[in-house]
Amino acid sequence: MGNGTGYNQSILQCGMVGEAAGFEIHLSNNVPNTDGTLYKVLAGTNAAGAYAEQLVELEAYRLQNNFSDAVKGLHVYGAKVLQPGALALMTINKAG
């Protein structure tokens, strides 16, 4: 099943809707609404933070009511801001 153009695929996979002033612009439903039409927006560089993940435990097992195998595991992850000066927070007003 296709999802149209590469532009549409980019929006579906990571929310990227364009670029401006050297920044990638991503669409998100997670932007906090602080007061009616006021929204908090975060901008920054990749150097601002770090992210790490690891599969700590993996275990193969036989499914109980099936003639097949499965794998289960523990996935741990975390993120941390390393350079707060590389981030900017804006409070913007949605024009109505």
Secondary structure, 3 states (H helix, E strand, C coil): CCCCCHHHHHHHHHCEEEEECCEEEECCCCCCEEECCEEEEEEECHHHEEEEEEEEEEEEEECCCCCCEEEEEEEEEEEEECCHHHEEEEEEECCC
